[in-house]
Amino acid sequence: MRSQKVVLKNKIGLHARPAAIFVKKARNYDSEIIIKKDVQEANGKSIISIMALGATKGDELIIITKGPDEDKCIAELSNLLESMDDEE
């Protein structure tokens, strides 16, 4: 199991489009993916679950991966969240 903290920089947070981009990448991995915001947890492969977090700019999220490709998975997904800009 791996975990990584990420701070959202995207001004409008994890709304539908960025959540869809995240889920599309997440579904390429066999590992289980959880995103935590405070005490809430979301399935990283579910757009609805991610959007229910209500994550906005400046929120600290923790990505947790568990499975055979967890290292590559967490590296790519952490980088994706950190690199999302206001256009996405």
ZAFILUM-426339 format. One record per residue: residue in three letters; x negated, y, z negated of N, C-alpha, C, O in turn. Coordinates in nm, 3 decimals, always signed. Layout:
N
[r ALA; [X; Y; Z]; [X; Y; Z]; [X; Y; Z]; [X; Y; Z]]
...
This chain:
88
[r MET; [-0.085; -0.118; +0.000]; [+0.000; +0.000; +0.000]; [-0.089; +0.123; +0.000]; [-0.188; +0.130; -0.073]]
[r ARG; [-0.052; +0.221; +0.083]; [-0.125; +0.347; +0.093]; [-0.028; +0.462; +0.070]; [+0.091; +0.451; +0.100]]
[r SER; [-0.080; +0.573; +0.017]; [+0.004; +0.693; +0.003]; [-0.078; +0.816; +0.036]; [-0.200; +0.819; +0.018]]
[r GLN; [-0.009; +0.918; +0.086]; [-0.075; +1.042; +0.128]; [+0.020; +1.158; +0.103]; [+0.137; +1.153; +0.142]]
[r LYS; [-0.030; +1.264; +0.038]; [+0.049; +1.386; +0.019]; [+0.035; +1.474; +0.142]; [-0.073; +1.487; +0.200]]
[r VAL; [+0.147; +1.535; +0.178]; [+0.152; +1.625; +0.294]; [+0.237; +1.745; +0.256]; [+0.343; +1.729; +0.195]]
[r VAL; [+0.192; +1.865; +0.292]; [+0.272; +1.985; +0.270]; [+0.328; +2.029; +0.405]; [+0.253; +2.048; +0.501]]
[r LEU; [+0.460; +2.045; +0.412]; [+0.524; +2.087; +0.537]; [+0.489; +2.231; +0.570]; [+0.503; +2.320; +0.486]]
[r LYS; [+0.444; +2.253; +0.692]; [+0.410; +2.388; +0.738]; [+0.514; +2.442; +0.836]; [+0.519; +2.562; +0.861]]
[r ASN; [+0.595; +2.353; +0.890]; [+0.698; +2.390; +0.986]; [+0.802; +2.479; +0.917]; [+0.862; +2.438; +0.817]]
[r LYS; [+0.823; +2.599; +0.969]; [+0.911; +2.697; +0.907]; [+1.052; +2.645; +0.881]; [+1.114; +2.681; +0.781]]
[r ILE; [+1.102; +2.561; +0.969]; [+1.239; +2.513; +0.952]; [+1.246; +2.371; +0.896]; [+1.354; +2.312; +0.892]]
[r GLY; [+1.135; +2.317; +0.854]; [+1.135; +2.188; +0.784]; [+1.163; +2.068; +0.871]; [+1.145; +2.072; +0.993]]
[r LEU; [+1.208; +1.961; +0.808]; [+1.236; +1.836; +0.880]; [+1.382; +1.831; +0.924]; [+1.461; +1.751; +0.873]]
[r HIS; [+1.417; +1.917; +1.018]; [+1.551; +1.913; +1.075]; [+1.557; +1.803; +1.181]; [+1.464; +1.721; +1.188]]
[r ALA; [+1.659; +1.797; +1.260]; [+1.683; +1.685; +1.351]; [+1.568; +1.654; +1.447]; [+1.527; +1.539; +1.459]]
[r ARG; [+1.516; +1.755; +1.515]; [+1.413; +1.728; +1.616]; [+1.284; +1.675; +1.555]; [+1.234; +1.572; +1.602]]
[r PRO; [+1.225; +1.739; +1.452]; [+1.104; +1.683; +1.393]; [+1.127; +1.546; +1.328]; [+1.039; +1.460; +1.331]]
[r ALA; [+1.244; +1.527; +1.269]; [+1.275; +1.397; +1.210]; [+1.280; +1.290; +1.318]; [+1.232; +1.178; +1.296]]
[r ALA; [+1.337; +1.322; +1.433]; [+1.344; +1.227; +1.543]; [+1.205; +1.193; +1.596]; [+1.176; +1.077; +1.628]]
[r ILE; [+1.118; +1.293; +1.606]; [+0.981; +1.270; +1.651]; [+0.908; +1.178; +1.552]; [+0.838; +1.086; +1.592]]
[r PHE; [+0.926; +1.206; +1.423]; [+0.863; +1.124; +1.319]; [+0.912; +0.979; +1.328]; [+0.831; +0.886; +1.325]]
[r VAL; [+1.042; +0.960; +1.337]; [+1.101; +0.825; +1.341]; [+1.054; +0.749; +1.466]; [+1.026; +0.630; +1.459]]
[r LYS; [+1.046; +0.818; +1.577]; [+1.001; +0.753; +1.701]; [+0.861; +0.696; +1.682]; [+0.833; +0.583; +1.723]]
[r LYS; [+0.772; +0.774; +1.621]; [+0.635; +0.724; +1.594]; [+0.637; +0.615; +1.488]; [+0.567; +0.515; +1.502]]
[r ALA; [+0.716; +0.634; +1.383]; [+0.720; +0.538; +1.273]; [+0.765; +0.400; +1.319]; [+0.718; +0.298; +1.269]]
[r ARG; [+0.856; +0.396; +1.413]; [+0.909; +0.268; +1.460]; [+0.808; +0.188; +1.542]; [+0.834; +0.072; +1.575]]
[r ASN; [+0.695; +0.249; +1.575]; [+0.588; +0.177; +1.645]; [+0.508; +0.087; +1.551]; [+0.426; +0.007; +1.597]]
[r TYR; [+0.531; +0.099; +1.422]; [+0.452; +0.024; +1.324]; [+0.536; -0.082; +1.255]; [+0.658; -0.069; +1.240]]
[r ASP; [+0.468; -0.189; +1.215]; [+0.534; -0.297; +1.142]; [+0.549; -0.265; +0.994]; [+0.634; -0.322; +0.926]]
[r SER; [+0.467; -0.174; +0.943]; [+0.468; -0.140; +0.800]; [+0.599; -0.075; +0.757]; [+0.667; -0.010; +0.835]]
[r GLU; [+0.632; -0.095; +0.631]; [+0.742; -0.024; +0.568]; [+0.695; +0.119; +0.543]; [+0.580; +0.139; +0.502]]
[r ILE; [+0.780; +0.217; +0.567]; [+0.742; +0.358; +0.551]; [+0.846; +0.427; +0.463]; [+0.965; +0.423; +0.492]]
[r ILE; [+0.798; +0.488; +0.357]; [+0.884; +0.564; +0.265]; [+0.831; +0.707; +0.258]; [+0.710; +0.729; +0.252]]
[r ILE; [+0.922; +0.803; +0.260]; [+0.886; +0.943; +0.238]; [+0.952; +0.986; +0.108]; [+1.073; +0.970; +0.091]]
[r LYS; [+0.871; +1.041; +0.017]; [+0.924; +1.088; -0.111]; [+0.916; +1.240; -0.118]; [+0.815; +1.301; -0.081]]
[r LYS; [+1.024; +1.298; -0.167]; [+1.028; +1.442; -0.199]; [+1.084; +1.450; -0.339]; [+1.201; +1.419; -0.362]]
[r ASP; [+1.001; +1.493; -0.432]; [+1.039; +1.495; -0.573]; [+1.081; +1.353; -0.614]; [+0.999; +1.261; -0.608]]
[r VAL; [+1.206; +1.332; -0.655]; [+1.250; +1.199; -0.696]; [+1.327; +1.126; -0.585]; [+1.364; +1.010; -0.601]]
[r GLN; [+1.352; +1.195; -0.473]; [+1.425; +1.135; -0.362]; [+1.331; +1.052; -0.276]; [+1.214; +1.086; -0.259]]
[r GLU; [+1.383; +0.943; -0.222]; [+1.307; +0.860; -0.129]; [+1.388; +0.842; -0.001]; [+1.510; +0.832; -0.004]]
[r ALA; [+1.315; +0.837; +0.111]; [+1.380; +0.817; +0.241]; [+1.308; +0.708; +0.317]; [+1.186; +0.694; +0.308]]
[r ASN; [+1.386; +0.632; +0.393]; [+1.331; +0.533; +0.485]; [+1.269; +0.611; +0.602]; [+1.339; +0.685; +0.671]]
[r GLY; [+1.140; +0.594; +0.624]; [+1.070; +0.667; +0.729]; [+1.109; +0.628; +0.870]; [+1.063; +0.689; +0.966]]
[r LYS; [+1.193; +0.526; +0.884]; [+1.238; +0.484; +1.016]; [+1.385; +0.518; +1.040]; [+1.447; +0.467; +1.132]]
[r SER; [+1.441; +0.607; +0.954]; [+1.581; +0.647; +0.965]; [+1.594; +0.799; +0.968]; [+1.559; +0.867; +0.871]]
[r ILE; [+1.643; +0.852; +1.079]; [+1.660; +0.997; +1.093]; [+1.752; +1.051; +0.984]; [+1.721; +1.152; +0.921]]
[r ILE; [+1.863; +0.985; +0.961]; [+1.960; +1.031; +0.861]; [+1.896; +1.035; +0.723]; [+1.914; +1.132; +0.649]]
[r SER; [+1.823; +0.932; +0.689]; [+1.757; +0.924; +0.559]; [+1.656; +1.037; +0.540]; [+1.650; +1.098; +0.433]]
[r ILE; [+1.578; +1.065; +0.644]; [+1.478; +1.172; +0.637]; [+1.546; +1.308; +0.625]; [+1.504; +1.391; +0.545]]
[r MET; [+1.649; +1.331; +0.705]; [+1.717; +1.460; +0.701]; [+1.785; +1.482; +0.566]; [+1.799; +1.596; +0.521]]
[r ALA; [+1.828; +1.374; +0.501]; [+1.895; +1.386; +0.370]; [+1.800; +1.438; +0.262]; [+1.845; +1.484; +0.157]]
[r LEU; [+1.670; +1.431; +0.287]; [+1.574; +1.486; +0.190]; [+1.586; +1.639; +0.181]; [+1.555; +1.698; +0.078]]
[r GLY; [+1.630; +1.701; +0.289]; [+1.640; +1.847; +0.291]; [+1.505; +1.915; +0.279]; [+1.494; +2.021; +0.217]]
[r ALA; [+1.402; +1.855; +0.337]; [+1.266; +1.908; +0.325]; [+1.250; +2.037; +0.406]; [+1.286; +2.042; +0.524]]
[r THR; [+1.194; +2.140; +0.342]; [+1.173; +2.268; +0.406]; [+1.027; +2.309; +0.395]; [+0.948; +2.243; +0.328]]
[r LYS; [+0.992; +2.420; +0.460]; [+0.854; +2.468; +0.461]; [+0.801; +2.481; +0.318]; [+0.868; +2.535; +0.230]]
[r GLY; [+0.680; +2.430; +0.298]; [+0.615; +2.439; +0.169]; [+0.641; +2.320; +0.077]; [+0.574; +2.304; -0.025]]
[r ASP; [+0.738; +2.236; +0.112]; [+0.767; +2.117; +0.030]; [+0.652; +2.018; +0.040]; [+0.594; +1.998; +0.147]]
[r GLU; [+0.620; +1.956; -0.073]; [+0.520; +1.852; -0.076]; [+0.589; +1.716; -0.063]; [+0.677; +1.682; -0.142]]
[r LEU; [+0.549; +1.642; +0.036]; [+0.603; +1.509; +0.060]; [+0.493; +1.406; +0.036]; [+0.375; +1.435; +0.054]]
[r ILE; [+0.533; +1.288; -0.003]; [+0.439; +1.177; -0.015]; [+0.485; +1.070; +0.082]; [+0.598; +1.022; +0.076]]
[r ILE; [+0.395; +1.032; +0.171]; [+0.422; +0.923; +0.264]; [+0.360; +0.797; +0.205]; [+0.244; +0.797; +0.165]]
[r ILE; [+0.439; +0.691; +0.199]; [+0.393; +0.564; +0.146]; [+0.411; +0.459; +0.256]; [+0.519; +0.447; +0.315]]
[r THR; [+0.305; +0.385; +0.284]; [+0.314; +0.278; +0.383]; [+0.271; +0.147; +0.319]; [+0.181; +0.143; +0.235]]
[r LYS; [+0.336; +0.041; +0.361]; [+0.302; -0.092; +0.308]; [+0.322; -0.193; +0.420]; [+0.434; -0.211; +0.469]]
[r GLY; [+0.215; -0.259; +0.458]; [+0.226; -0.359; +0.563]; [+0.095; -0.380; +0.636]; [-0.008; -0.326; +0.597]]
[r PRO; [+0.099; -0.460; +0.742]; [-0.022; -0.501; +0.811]; [-0.098; -0.388; +0.882]; [-0.219; -0.398; +0.902]]
[r ASP; [-0.028; -0.281; +0.920]; [-0.093; -0.171; +0.991]; [-0.083; -0.040; +0.911]; [-0.079; +0.069; +0.968]]
[r GLU; [-0.080; -0.052; +0.778]; [-0.056; +0.064; +0.691]; [-0.160; +0.174; +0.706]; [-0.125; +0.292; +0.698]]
[r ASP; [-0.286; +0.140; +0.726]; [-0.391; +0.242; +0.737]; [-0.372; +0.330; +0.861]; [-0.373; +0.453; +0.852]]
[r LYS; [-0.355; +0.266; +0.975]; [-0.334; +0.342; +1.099]; [-0.202; +0.419; +1.093]; [-0.194; +0.533; +1.139]]
[r CYS; [-0.101; +0.357; +1.038]; [+0.031; +0.417; +1.027]; [+0.027; +0.546; +0.945]; [+0.076; +0.649; +0.989]]
[r ILE; [-0.031; +0.538; +0.827]; [-0.030; +0.656; +0.739]; [-0.116; +0.768; +0.796]; [-0.084; +0.886; +0.781]]
[r ALA; [-0.225; +0.732; +0.863]; [-0.310; +0.834; +0.924]; [-0.235; +0.911; +1.033]; [-0.239; +1.033; +1.036]]
[r GLU; [-0.167; +0.838; +1.121]; [-0.096; +0.903; +1.231]; [+0.024; +0.985; +1.181]; [+0.045; +1.097; +1.226]]
[r LEU; [+0.102; +0.928; +1.089]; [+0.222; +0.998; +1.043]; [+0.188; +1.119; +0.957]; [+0.257; +1.221; +0.964]]
[r SER; [+0.084; +1.110; +0.876]; [+0.041; +1.226; +0.796]; [-0.004; +1.338; +0.887]; [+0.032; +1.454; +0.868]]
[r ASN; [-0.085; +1.302; +0.986]; [-0.133; +1.400; +1.082]; [-0.017; +1.464; +1.159]; [-0.018; +1.584; +1.184]]
[r LEU; [+0.080; +1.383; +1.196]; [+0.196; +1.435; +1.268]; [+0.270; +1.541; +1.186]; [+0.299; +1.649; +1.237]]
[r LEU; [+0.299; +1.511; +1.060]; [+0.372; +1.606; +0.975]; [+0.290; +1.734; +0.952]; [+0.345; +1.844; +0.952]]
[r GLU; [+0.160; +1.719; +0.933]; [+0.076; +1.837; +0.908]; [+0.060; +1.923; +1.032]; [+0.036; +2.043; +1.021]]
[r SER; [+0.073; +1.863; +1.148]; [+0.049; +1.940; +1.272]; [+0.176; +1.995; +1.335]; [+0.168; +2.071; +1.431]]
[r MET; [+0.293; +1.960; +1.283]; [+0.418; +2.013; +1.339]; [+0.422; +2.164; +1.320]; [+0.399; +2.216; +1.211]]
[r ASP; [+0.452; +2.233; +1.430]; [+0.462; +2.378; +1.419]; [+0.607; +2.421; +1.434]; [+0.697; +2.338; +1.440]]
[r ASP; [+0.626; +2.550; +1.440]; [+0.762; +2.605; +1.442]; [+0.837; +2.576; +1.572]; [+0.958; +2.597; +1.579]]
[r GLU; [+0.766; +2.530; +1.674]; [+0.831; +2.499; +1.800]; [+0.903; +2.365; +1.796]; [+0.992; +2.340; +1.877]]
[r GLU; [+0.864; +2.278; +1.699]; [+0.921; +2.143; +1.696]; [+1.038; +2.135; +1.602]; [+1.097; +2.028; +1.588]]
